[in-house]
Amino acid sequence: MPPSSQEAVLAWLKDKKFTTVLDAPSGDGWLVKGLKAQGHGEEFDGIDLYEAAAEGYRRVWKHDLNEGLPADCSTYDLVCCCEGIEHVGNPLLLFQAFKRCITPGGHLVVTTPNVWYPQARLQYLARGFFPSFPCLAGKIVYGSHMHIMPWNWPQLYLYLKLAGFDQIQIVSEPLSVAKHLHEKILSLPALLYARRRVRKARTDEERGFWETAGSDMAVRGRHLIVTARPT
């Protein structure tokens, strides 16, 4: 996960109130280190496929998120899934498990590469594969660290709603900004289309979806930080 994206996640969490945290996947423990540096003294649990228990966690399960969460997983005020869902073949199962383990009023934070930005669409048009999601023929091993599920704002919104989440929003970050002039130009049709759909929206939910879909974060960003709360 890019350092600038880590900083954006930590900035969003800085003023939030929570006492128990699930970090899945936990990786090298950057989330715990960052939150503790901010003065948060929560109880942290982690889940990861490969990493040994990093410092600062109360408990770390070695577990495959394709199978949901460990049976003895507790409940948490905050669940963070940073750079994990692109590796998971059963994302709805995982999101439903997250929903069950989040306390009322709690938060879910999900981060993942975004395949909706113009350069990614151009590469898909030319090759049939998004950046960071290459052809895996001859490399497919179940349980390995592969990018198998590309995500964009509409797809992520859909899965989170199906899993029972609401208040789904994108957090702005440095990677939300287009890097090249041609990306700004090529993204204009999508931005204009979303604005038309905002005007035609019949419900607040539909209007909110298209307002976000027509944002730089959704259309031009190379990375997504999405937050949600269980209904």
Backbone as CSV, one residue per row, in Angstrom:
resi,resn,N_x,N_y,N_z,CA_x,CA_y,CA_z,C_x,C_y,C_z
1,MET,0.856,-1.190,0.000,0.000,0.000,0.000,0.888,1.234,0.000
2,PRO,0.669,2.188,-0.906,1.527,3.371,-0.963,1.517,4.143,0.359
3,PRO,2.670,4.686,0.760,2.729,5.446,2.019,1.720,6.594,2.076
4,SER,1.485,7.258,0.935,0.529,8.369,0.947,-0.887,7.881,1.252
5,SER,-1.210,6.664,0.814,-2.519,6.088,1.108,-2.615,5.681,2.573
6,GLN,-1.526,5.147,3.119,-1.500,4.831,4.548,-1.746,6.088,5.375
7,GLU,-1.105,7.180,4.998,-1.278,8.439,5.716,-2.714,8.936,5.630
8,ALA,-3.363,8.734,4.464,-4.750,9.158,4.301,-5.682,8.341,5.188
9,VAL,-5.442,7.043,5.282,-6.243,6.192,6.169,-6.082,6.641,7.614
10,LEU,-4.854,6.859,8.040,-4.594,7.266,9.418,-5.194,8.634,9.721
11,ALA,-5.156,9.535,8.743,-5.746,10.860,8.933,-7.253,10.759,9.124
12,TRP,-7.902,9.873,8.357,-9.354,9.699,8.484,-9.713,9.101,9.846
13,LEU,-8.868,8.210,10.340,-9.137,7.542,11.609,-8.770,8.376,12.828
14,LYS,-8.000,9.417,12.630,-7.408,10.149,13.756,-8.431,10.593,14.782
15,ASP,-9.561,11.122,14.351,-10.542,11.671,15.285,-11.708,10.720,15.561
16,LYS,-11.634,9.484,15.033,-12.697,8.510,15.272,-12.509,7.861,16.641
17,LYS,-13.617,7.408,17.212,-13.572,6.770,18.526,-13.777,5.266,18.357
18,PHE,-12.822,4.489,18.839,-12.923,3.033,18.804,-11.952,2.465,19.827
19,THR,-12.289,1.306,20.347,-11.425,0.680,21.353,-10.903,-0.684,20.903
20,THR,-11.614,-1.348,19.994,-11.166,-2.653,19.505,-11.053,-2.601,17.985
21,VAL,-9.966,-3.177,17.447,-9.663,-3.069,16.016,-9.272,-4.432,15.472
22,LEU,-9.828,-4.767,14.300,-9.389,-5.936,13.543,-8.697,-5.444,12.289
23,ASP,-7.456,-5.864,12.102,-6.642,-5.482,10.949,-6.451,-6.731,10.083
24,ALA,-7.163,-6.784,8.924,-7.164,-8.011,8.120,-7.128,-7.674,6.630
25,PRO,-6.002,-7.894,5.971,-4.768,-8.527,6.437,-3.889,-7.521,7.195
26,SER,-3.122,-8.042,8.137,-2.334,-7.168,9.003,-0.941,-6.884,8.472
27,GLY,-0.409,-7.747,7.592,0.883,-7.489,6.965,1.985,-7.201,7.967
28,ASP,2.700,-6.087,7.735,3.827,-5.750,8.613,3.410,-4.914,9.818
29,GLY,2.100,-4.697,9.975,1.618,-3.988,11.165,1.672,-2.484,11.085
30,TRP,1.696,-1.912,9.865,1.808,-0.455,9.736,0.615,0.262,10.371
31,LEU,-0.584,-0.353,10.322,-1.772,0.305,10.870,-1.648,0.475,12.380
32,VAL,-1.227,-0.580,13.063,-1.056,-0.500,14.509,-0.001,0.535,14.873
33,LYS,1.114,0.514,14.164,2.183,1.473,14.446,1.679,2.906,14.265
34,GLY,0.934,3.132,13.191,0.439,4.474,12.916,-0.579,4.944,13.937
35,LEU,-1.513,4.071,14.314,-2.525,4.457,15.289,-1.928,4.684,16.675
36,LYS,-0.968,3.860,17.033,-0.318,4.051,18.330,0.476,5.359,18.348
37,ALA,1.069,5.720,17.206,1.798,6.984,17.124,0.864,8.177,17.289
38,GLN,-0.417,7.993,16.930,-1.407,9.053,17.104,-1.927,9.131,18.532
39,GLY,-1.562,8.154,19.344,-2.031,8.148,20.722,-3.179,7.207,20.987
40,HIS,-3.602,6.452,19.973,-4.653,5.467,20.190,-4.084,4.292,20.968
41,GLY,-4.824,3.831,21.971,-4.356,2.716,22.776,-5.293,1.538,22.732
42,GLU,-5.825,1.251,21.560,-6.838,0.219,21.420,-6.256,-1.185,21.510
43,GLU,-7.165,-2.148,21.556,-6.795,-3.553,21.495,-6.859,-3.983,20.031
44,PHE,-5.738,-4.442,19.502,-5.627,-4.782,18.091,-5.511,-6.290,17.906
45,ASP,-6.336,-6.831,17.020,-6.179,-8.198,16.541,-5.866,-8.142,15.054
46,GLY,-5.163,-9.147,14.556,-4.799,-9.178,13.144,-5.047,-10.531,12.517
47,ILE,-5.194,-10.526,11.206,-5.312,-11.750,10.410,-4.415,-11.584,9.205
48,ASP,-3.626,-12.619,8.894,-2.787,-12.547,7.703,-2.477,-13.956,7.215
49,LEU,-2.258,-14.056,5.913,-1.983,-15.352,5.306,-0.542,-15.783,5.512
50,TYR,0.364,-14.807,5.574,1.788,-15.130,5.605,2.523,-14.614,6.826
51,GLU,2.249,-13.353,7.186,3.093,-12.672,8.148,2.987,-13.280,9.542
52,ALA,4.108,-13.299,10.233,4.104,-13.647,11.644,3.507,-12.475,12.425
53,ALA,3.205,-12.707,13.676,2.580,-11.671,14.496,3.500,-10.461,14.618
54,ALA,3.044,-9.319,14.157,3.809,-8.083,14.279,3.618,-7.511,15.684
55,GLU,4.535,-6.669,16.077,4.477,-6.073,17.410,3.252,-5.183,17.555
56,GLY,2.616,-5.250,18.709,1.496,-4.373,19.014,0.143,-5.038,18.932
57,TYR,0.074,-6.276,18.426,-1.202,-6.971,18.318,-1.461,-7.821,19.554
58,ARG,-2.700,-7.881,19.945,-3.113,-8.766,21.038,-3.090,-10.223,20.566
59,ARG,-3.547,-10.412,19.314,-3.572,-11.748,18.724,-3.535,-11.609,17.207
60,VAL,-2.861,-12.543,16.540,-2.839,-12.592,15.078,-3.127,-14.027,14.644
61,TRP,-4.184,-14.161,13.814,-4.494,-15.454,13.224,-3.773,-15.591,11.884
62,LYS,-3.203,-16.743,11.612,-2.738,-17.070,10.269,-3.911,-17.746,9.576
63,HIS,-4.530,-17.027,8.622,-5.832,-17.458,8.113,-6.031,-16.938,6.701
64,ASP,-6.730,-17.712,5.868,-7.051,-17.327,4.499,-8.391,-16.606,4.489
65,LEU,-8.403,-15.324,4.087,-9.636,-14.534,4.082,-10.643,-15.027,3.047
66,ASN,-10.237,-15.897,2.115,-11.194,-16.528,1.206,-12.219,-17.359,1.974
67,GLU,-11.868,-17.744,3.188,-12.758,-18.559,4.014,-13.502,-17.723,5.042
68,GLY,-13.543,-16.413,4.843,-14.185,-15.532,5.803,-13.255,-15.222,6.962
69,LEU,-13.794,-15.190,8.172,-13.008,-14.893,9.364,-12.888,-16.140,10.243
70,PRO,-11.874,-16.202,11.085,-11.747,-17.343,12.005,-12.996,-17.506,12.866
71,ALA,-13.314,-18.737,13.191,-14.533,-19.020,13.942,-14.532,-18.349,15.314
72,ASP,-13.357,-18.185,15.919,-13.275,-17.587,17.248,-12.954,-16.102,17.214
73,CYS,-13.209,-15.462,16.060,-12.985,-14.025,15.931,-13.961,-13.263,16.830
74,SER,-13.511,-12.181,17.423,-14.326,-11.418,18.351,-15.160,-10.375,17.591
75,THR,-15.670,-9.379,18.311,-16.355,-8.244,17.698,-15.493,-7.005,17.898
76,TYR,-15.635,-6.037,16.955,-14.723,-4.895,16.913,-15.475,-3.612,16.556
77,ASP,-14.956,-2.505,17.069,-15.486,-1.192,16.712,-15.011,-0.757,15.335
78,LEU,-13.852,-1.248,14.934,-13.258,-0.871,13.654,-12.648,-2.102,12.994
79,VAL,-12.983,-2.302,11.722,-12.358,-3.354,10.921,-11.693,-2.681,9.731
80,CYS,-10.413,-2.937,9.537,-9.670,-2.400,8.402,-9.212,-3.547,7.511
81,CYS,-9.552,-3.459,6.235,-9.107,-4.447,5.247,-8.335,-3.674,4.182
82,CYS,-7.047,-3.499,4.418,-6.217,-2.686,3.531,-5.429,-3.575,2.580
83,GLU,-5.653,-3.396,1.294,-4.977,-4.154,0.239,-5.197,-5.656,0.416
84,GLY,-6.450,-6.021,0.673,-6.774,-7.435,0.850,-7.796,-7.971,-0.126
85,ILE,-8.815,-7.179,-0.468,-9.934,-7.737,-1.221,-9.590,-8.074,-2.661
86,GLU,-8.511,-7.471,-3.200,-8.098,-7.825,-4.559,-7.501,-9.233,-4.617
87,HIS,-7.201,-9.811,-3.466,-6.643,-11.161,-3.397,-7.701,-12.213,-3.089
88,VAL,-8.947,-11.784,-2.866,-9.989,-12.681,-2.355,-10.973,-13.044,-3.462
89,GLY,-11.234,-14.342,-3.611,-12.180,-14.810,-4.615,-13.609,-14.865,-4.117
90,ASN,-13.819,-14.711,-2.796,-15.164,-14.744,-2.209,-15.428,-13.448,-1.442
91,PRO,-15.427,-12.303,-2.132,-15.519,-11.032,-1.394,-16.835,-10.838,-0.650
92,LEU,-17.950,-11.332,-1.197,-19.221,-11.153,-0.495,-19.219,-11.928,0.817
93,LEU,-18.674,-13.135,0.802,-18.540,-13.922,2.034,-17.721,-13.156,3.070
94,LEU,-16.620,-12.539,2.624,-15.761,-11.805,3.545,-16.460,-10.566,4.087
95,PHE,-17.123,-9.803,3.221,-17.822,-8.598,3.679,-18.944,-8.943,4.650
96,GLN,-19.653,-10.040,4.402,-20.701,-10.462,5.333,-20.108,-10.834,6.687
97,ALA,-18.937,-11.462,6.671,-18.257,-11.796,7.926,-17.817,-10.531,8.653
98,PHE,-17.317,-9.551,7.919,-16.954,-8.273,8.526,-18.172,-7.635,9.188
99,LYS,-19.293,-7.665,8.484,-20.497,-7.030,9.008,-20.931,-7.661,10.333
100,ARG,-20.813,-8.974,10.406,-21.232,-9.679,11.629,-20.334,-9.356,12.816
101,CYS,-19.072,-9.010,12.545,-18.149,-8.819,13.669,-17.956,-7.348,14.040
102,ILE,-18.645,-6.428,13.355,-18.531,-5.007,13.696,-19.623,-4.623,14.689
103,THR,-19.243,-3.975,15.758,-20.204,-3.558,16.768,-21.123,-2.476,16.215
104,PRO,-22.343,-2.321,16.763,-23.242,-1.258,16.302,-22.567,0.109,16.353
105,GLY,-22.664,0.847,15.254,-22.026,2.153,15.170,-20.573,2.104,14.756
106,GLY,-20.054,0.895,14.502,-18.651,0.761,14.130,-18.388,1.089,12.667
107,HIS,-17.123,0.972,12.270,-16.695,1.357,10.933,-15.956,0.218,10.239
108,LEU,-16.092,0.181,8.925,-15.276,-0.663,8.062,-14.471,0.246,7.145
109,VAL,-13.185,-0.031,7.003,-12.323,0.681,6.055,-11.732,-0.348,5.096
110,VAL,-11.912,-0.104,3.800,-11.404,-1.014,2.768,-10.545,-0.213,1.802
111,THR,-9.376,-0.725,1.464,-8.544,-0.077,0.448,-8.163,-1.097,-0.618
112,THR,-8.015,-0.611,-1.851,-7.686,-1.504,-2.967,-7.295,-0.666,-4.178
113,PRO,-6.521,-1.236,-5.107,-6.284,-0.528,-6.369,-7.603,-0.274,-7.099
114,ASN,-7.665,0.833,-7.829,-8.855,1.224,-8.584,-8.603,0.979,-10.075
115,VAL,-9.474,0.224,-10.720,-9.286,-0.047,-12.152,-10.169,0.839,-13.027
116,TRP,-10.743,1.882,-12.431,-11.636,2.764,-13.192,-10.920,3.981,-13.769
117,TYR,-9.666,4.216,-13.393,-9.004,5.421,-13.872,-8.628,5.246,-15.354
118,PRO,-8.502,6.338,-16.113,-8.377,6.253,-17.576,-7.240,5.379,-18.085
119,GLN,-6.068,5.465,-17.473,-4.944,4.661,-17.942,-5.243,3.172,-17.823
120,ALA,-5.943,2.792,-16.767,-6.312,1.389,-16.588,-7.295,0.951,-17.664
121,ARG,-8.231,1.833,-18.008,-9.193,1.488,-19.061,-8.505,1.344,-20.405
122,LEU,-7.537,2.207,-20.663,-6.791,2.104,-21.923,-6.018,0.794,-21.998
123,GLN,-5.392,0.415,-20.890,-4.640,-0.833,-20.896,-5.567,-2.031,-21.080
124,TYR,-6.744,-1.964,-20.473,-7.701,-3.052,-20.646,-8.157,-3.136,-22.097
125,LEU,-8.371,-1.998,-22.718,-8.767,-1.970,-24.124,-7.689,-2.574,-25.016
126,ALA,-6.432,-2.287,-24.696,-5.324,-2.753,-25.529,-4.955,-4.208,-25.268
127,ARG,-5.007,-4.632,-23.997,-4.493,-5.954,-23.634,-5.545,-6.911,-23.094
128,GLY,-6.642,-6.351,-22.585,-7.639,-7.197,-21.948,-7.368,-7.449,-20.478
129,PHE,-6.343,-6.777,-19.929,-5.993,-6.933,-18.518,-5.723,-5.564,-17.906
130,PHE,-6.222,-5.373,-16.667,-5.984,-4.123,-15.964,-4.567,-4.089,-15.386
131,PRO,-4.024,-2.896,-15.128,-2.749,-2.804,-14.419,-2.834,-3.513,-13.066
132,SER,-1.783,-4.232,-12.706,-1.688,-4.989,-11.456,-2.534,-6.254,-11.451
133,PHE,-3.233,-6.530,-12.574,-4.035,-7.742,-12.673,-3.674,-8.470,-13.966
134,PRO,-2.476,-9.052,-14.030,-2.004,-9.684,-15.262,-2.648,-11.049,-15.481
135,CYS,-2.408,-11.622,-16.653,-2.806,-13.003,-16.902,-2.031,-13.919,-15.952
136,LEU,-2.727,-14.826,-15.299,-2.101,-15.691,-14.306,-1.970,-17.134,-14.786
137,ALA,-2.178,-17.362,-16.071,-2.048,-18.726,-16.597,-0.659,-19.273,-16.283
138,GLY,-0.629,-20.467,-15.729,0.634,-21.081,-15.343,1.134,-20.660,-13.981
139,LYS,0.422,-19.738,-13.313,0.850,-19.241,-11.996,-0.230,-19.406,-10.932
140,ILE,-1.320,-20.050,-11.288,-2.473,-20.098,-10.394,-2.265,-21.138,-9.303
141,VAL,-2.204,-20.665,-8.079,-2.058,-21.529,-6.912,-3.037,-21.034,-5.857
142,TYR,-3.973,-21.880,-5.449,-4.959,-21.466,-4.456,-4.258,-21.087,-3.152
143,GLY,-4.672,-19.964,-2.595,-4.097,-19.506,-1.342,-2.834,-18.690,-1.503
144,SER,-2.422,-18.436,-2.746,-1.226,-17.626,-2.962,-1.596,-16.158,-3.035
145,HIS,-0.581,-15.305,-3.050,-0.782,-13.851,-2.958,-0.939,-13.265,-4.368
146,MET,-2.097,-13.526,-5.000,-2.332,-13.081,-6.370,-3.405,-11.987,-6.393
147,HIS,-3.275,-11.049,-7.331,-4.345,-10.082,-7.591,-5.351,-10.740,-8.529
148,ILE,-6.499,-11.115,-8.012,-7.459,-11.870,-8.812,-8.797,-11.160,-8.988
149,MET,-9.066,-10.111,-8.195,-10.373,-9.458,-8.245,-10.209,-7.949,-8.400
150,PRO,-10.365,-7.413,-9.629,-10.242,-5.964,-9.820,-11.471,-5.231,-9.290
151,TRP,-11.235,-4.038,-8.735,-12.315,-3.282,-8.102,-12.391,-1.856,-8.634
152,ASN,-13.624,-1.342,-8.639,-13.888,0.075,-8.884,-15.009,0.499,-7.939
153,TRP,-15.365,1.786,-7.997,-16.380,2.293,-7.071,-17.721,1.562,-7.200
154,PRO,-18.310,1.408,-8.403,-19.615,0.739,-8.473,-19.577,-0.698,-7.957
155,GLN,-18.508,-1.426,-8.282,-18.401,-2.809,-7.834,-18.300,-2.899,-6.323
156,LEU,-17.487,-2.049,-5.742,-17.311,-2.063,-4.291,-18.588,-1.630,-3.578
157,TYR,-19.251,-0.618,-4.110,-20.521,-0.162,-3.549,-21.542,-1.299,-3.559
158,LEU,-21.629,-2.012,-4.689,-22.583,-3.111,-4.826,-22.343,-4.193,-3.779
159,TYR,-21.101,-4.637,-3.646,-20.804,-5.721,-2.717,-21.034,-5.302,-1.272
160,LEU,-20.696,-4.064,-0.934,-20.910,-3.600,0.434,-22.405,-3.496,0.755
161,LYS,-23.196,-3.032,-0.196,-24.644,-2.969,0.022,-25.228,-4.367,0.181
162,LEU,-24.792,-5.306,-0.670,-25.282,-6.682,-0.568,-24.935,-7.304,0.784
163,ALA,-23.796,-6.907,1.338,-23.352,-7.451,2.620,-24.028,-6.784,3.810
164,GLY,-24.796,-5.707,3.568,-25.518,-5.060,4.655,-24.859,-3.813,5.205
165,PHE,-24.082,-3.116,4.368,-23.438,-1.876,4.801,-24.143,-0.663,4.209
166,ASP,-23.954,0.469,4.842,-24.531,1.742,4.405,-23.504,2.840,4.658
167,GLN,-23.876,4.086,4.330,-22.987,5.242,4.510,-21.632,4.972,3.844
168,ILE,-21.679,4.497,2.616,-20.482,4.095,1.884,-19.894,5.328,1.201
169,GLN,-18.635,5.636,1.509,-18.005,6.851,1.011,-16.561,6.584,0.613
170,ILE,-16.040,7.446,-0.271,-14.632,7.387,-0.648,-13.874,8.467,0.109
171,VAL,-12.716,8.122,0.610,-11.827,9.076,1.274,-10.823,9.598,0.256
172,SER,-10.695,10.916,0.162,-9.736,11.509,-0.770,-8.310,11.246,-0.310
173,GLU,-7.417,11.063,-1.267,-6.013,10.817,-0.987,-5.187,11.348,-2.161
174,PRO,-3.867,11.443,-2.026,-3.044,11.960,-3.131,-3.220,11.185,-4.434
175,LEU,-3.445,9.880,-4.362,-3.610,9.085,-5.577,-4.981,9.250,-6.215
176,SER,-5.821,10.120,-5.644,-7.115,10.432,-6.256,-6.981,11.398,-7.423
177,VAL,-5.815,11.997,-7.568,-5.594,13.029,-8.587,-4.992,12.401,-9.841
178,ALA,-5.504,12.799,-11.018,-4.957,12.313,-12.284,-3.509,12.760,-12.439
179,LYS,-2.664,11.860,-12.935,-1.233,12.163,-13.068,-0.902,12.836,-14.392
180,HIS,-1.724,12.609,-15.421,-1.392,13.085,-16.757,-2.566,13.853,-17.362
181,LEU,-2.249,14.785,-18.262,-3.279,15.582,-18.915,-4.236,14.712,-19.708
182,HIS,-3.705,13.692,-20.405,-4.600,12.867,-21.228,-5.598,12.102,-20.358
183,GLU,-5.237,11.810,-19.095,-6.183,11.143,-18.207,-7.333,12.083,-17.835
184,LYS,-7.015,13.349,-17.644,-8.071,14.321,-17.338,-9.036,14.452,-18.517
185,ILE,-8.485,14.455,-19.720,-9.325,14.598,-20.918,-10.174,13.349,-21.133
186,LEU,-9.551,12.177,-21.045,-10.262,10.931,-21.300,-11.335,10.631,-20.262
187,SER,-11.204,11.196,-19.067,-12.190,10.943,-18.018,-13.410,11.849,-18.117
188,LEU,-13.362,12.857,-18.963,-14.483,13.805,-19.044,-15.814,13.158,-19.410
189,PRO,-15.880,12.234,-20.390,-17.176,11.612,-20.684,-17.795,10.909,-19.481
190,ALA,-16.982,10.206,-18.698,-17.509,9.521,-17.517,-18.006,10.524,-16.478
191,LEU,-17.274,11.614,-16.301,-17.685,12.637,-15.340,-18.995,13.295,-15.764
192,LEU,-19.113,13.605,-17.034,-20.338,14.237,-17.535,-21.525,13.283,-17.465
193,TYR,-21.277,12.021,-17.749,-22.351,11.023,-17.657,-22.864,10.919,-16.234
194,ALA,-21.948,10.875,-15.268,-22.354,10.777,-13.870,-23.158,12.001,-13.445
195,ARG,-22.772,13.175,-13.929,-23.514,14.390,-13.570,-24.935,14.355,-14.130
196,ARG,-25.094,13.818,-15.323,-26.439,13.673,-15.876,-27.268,12.719,-15.035
197,ARG,-26.646,11.661,-14.575,-27.379,10.707,-13.753,-27.748,11.302,-12.394
198,VAL,-26.922,12.199,-11.888,-27.277,12.886,-10.637,-28.564,13.678,-10.826
199,ARG,-28.664,14.387,-11.933,-29.850,15.203,-12.192,-31.106,14.354,-12.362
200,LYS,-30.950,13.142,-12.836,-32.099,12.263,-13.082,-32.406,11.336,-11.909
201,ALA,-31.616,11.414,-10.869,-31.783,10.508,-9.734,-33.153,10.683,-9.084
202,ARG,-33.759,9.576,-8.694,-35.094,9.599,-8.098,-35.067,9.460,-6.578
203,THR,-33.955,9.000,-6.030,-33.850,8.822,-4.584,-32.543,9.440,-4.086
204,ASP,-32.499,9.684,-2.787,-31.269,10.214,-2.190,-30.118,9.228,-2.349
205,GLU,-30.412,7.942,-2.211,-29.363,6.939,-2.348,-28.786,6.943,-3.762
206,GLU,-29.655,6.977,-4.759,-29.200,6.999,-6.146,-28.394,8.260,-6.427
207,ARG,-28.857,9.379,-5.905,-28.150,10.641,-6.117,-26.767,10.603,-5.470
208,GLY,-26.697,10.084,-4.262,-25.410,9.998,-3.579,-24.433,9.087,-4.301
209,PHE,-24.942,7.972,-4.832,-24.077,7.058,-5.577,-23.461,7.756,-6.780
210,TRP,-24.283,8.465,-7.571,-23.778,9.092,-8.795,-22.911,10.304,-8.508
211,GLU,-23.172,10.999,-7.398,-22.279,12.094,-7.022,-20.871,11.569,-6.738
212,THR,-20.800,10.440,-6.047,-19.489,9.839,-5.789,-18.895,9.249,-7.048
213,ALA,-19.730,8.615,-7.874,-19.251,8.018,-9.125,-18.689,9.075,-10.068
214,GLY,-19.147,10.315,-9.934,-18.661,11.399,-10.777,-17.563,12.224,-10.131
215,SER,-16.939,11.691,-9.109,-15.859,12.411,-8.428,-14.506,12.014,-9.002
216,ASP,-13.509,12.881,-8.811,-12.148,12.543,-9.219,-11.672,11.268,-8.527
217,MET,-12.065,11.097,-7.286,-11.610,9.935,-6.515,-12.029,8.631,-7.174
218,ALA,-13.251,8.583,-7.712,-13.762,7.357,-8.330,-13.285,7.189,-9.759
219,VAL,-13.241,8.280,-10.519,-12.991,8.193,-11.963,-11.514,8.317,-12.305
220,ARG,-10.789,9.139,-11.580,-9.393,9.416,-11.930,-8.377,8.821,-10.964
221,GLY,-8.829,8.390,-9.805,-7.906,7.901,-8.796,-7.338,6.523,-9.113
222,ARG,-6.082,6.325,-8.786,-5.443,5.024,-8.982,-5.677,4.075,-7.814
223,HIS,-6.257,4.576,-6.753,-6.406,3.796,-5.534,-7.689,4.210,-4.844
224,LEU,-8.323,3.283,-4.148,-9.579,3.564,-3.447,-9.418,3.336,-1.948
225,ILE,-9.881,4.293,-1.168,-10.082,4.117,0.272,-11.573,4.330,0.509
226,VAL,-12.274,3.283,0.898,-13.729,3.330,1.044,-14.097,2.986,2.474
227,THR,-15.006,3.766,3.042,-15.484,3.517,4.396,-16.976,3.195,4.364
228,ALA,-17.430,2.419,5.332,-18.832,2.035,5.390,-19.192,1.706,6.838
229,ARG,-20.498,1.673,7.091,-20.982,1.303,8.423,-22.094,0.268,8.270
230,PRO,-22.168,-0.700,9.164,-23.234,-1.709,9.065,-24.605,-1.106,9.317
231,THR,-25.590,-1.573,8.596,-26.963,-1.078,8.781,-27.562,-1.658,10.047
